[in-house]
Amino acid sequence: MQRRPPPLHACPMVKVMVIGYGIITFRLYECHSLKEKRSVVKSIIHQIQNHFNASVAEVGGNDVHQLAEIGFALVGNSRQRVNSKMDNILNLAHEFKMASVINSEMEMMHL
């Protein structure tokens, strides 16, 4: 008689998915129209995406031309690695010449 493998729900599973996400609020001093803001926000989003392979989007302050809220999310299998990348995203945000960080919120969760 052939033995069957145990059902998947009976196998112990190790949780290795770590999700890091956050919102960075920027003050855009040189933007005097929504068109100028769009250009600056696109640049910020592309730089974060290209450096960190993160999901990034404008998530708030859409109608205010001197304020931008940029949300980001990262997924990995190491808490230290995801935390390090989130810190590096915030460090990069502080280096932007076209905008200054006025607030940031970041969290991590495990699944």
ChimeraX attribute file (.defattr): number of C-alpha atoms within 10 A of each C-alpha:
attribute: neighborCount
match mode: 1-to-1
recipient: residues
	/A:1	3
	/A:2	4
	/A:3	5
	/A:4	6
	/A:5	7
	/A:6	8
	/A:7	7
	/A:8	8
	/A:9	7
	/A:10	7
	/A:11	9
	/A:12	7
	/A:13	8
	/A:14	7
	/A:15	9
	/A:16	12
	/A:17	13
	/A:18	19
	/A:19	19
	/A:20	20
	/A:21	20
	/A:22	18
	/A:23	22
	/A:24	21
	/A:25	22
	/A:26	23
	/A:27	17
	/A:28	21
	/A:29	13
	/A:30	13
	/A:31	19
	/A:32	12
	/A:33	12
	/A:34	14
	/A:35	10
	/A:36	14
	/A:37	22
	/A:38	16
	/A:39	11
	/A:40	17
	/A:41	21
	/A:42	12
	/A:43	14
	/A:44	20
	/A:45	18
	/A:46	14
	/A:47	17
	/A:48	19
	/A:49	16
	/A:50	9
	/A:51	12
	/A:52	13
	/A:53	14
	/A:54	21
	/A:55	14
	/A:56	20
	/A:57	18
	/A:58	19
	/A:59	14
	/A:60	14
	/A:61	14
	/A:62	14
	/A:63	11
	/A:64	14
	/A:65	19
	/A:66	19
	/A:67	22
	/A:68	26
	/A:69	20
	/A:70	20
	/A:71	21
	/A:72	21
	/A:73	19
	/A:74	19
	/A:75	19
	/A:76	15
	/A:77	14
	/A:78	14
	/A:79	17
	/A:80	11
	/A:81	13
	/A:82	20
	/A:83	20
	/A:84	11
	/A:85	17
	/A:86	23
	/A:87	13
	/A:88	15
	/A:89	20
	/A:90	18
	/A:91	12
	/A:92	14
	/A:93	19
	/A:94	14
	/A:95	11
	/A:96	14
	/A:97	8
	/A:98	15
	/A:99	22
	/A:100	17
	/A:101	19
	/A:102	13
	/A:103	11
	/A:104	14
	/A:105	11
	/A:106	16
	/A:107	12
	/A:108	16
	/A:109	11
	/A:110	14
	/A:111	9
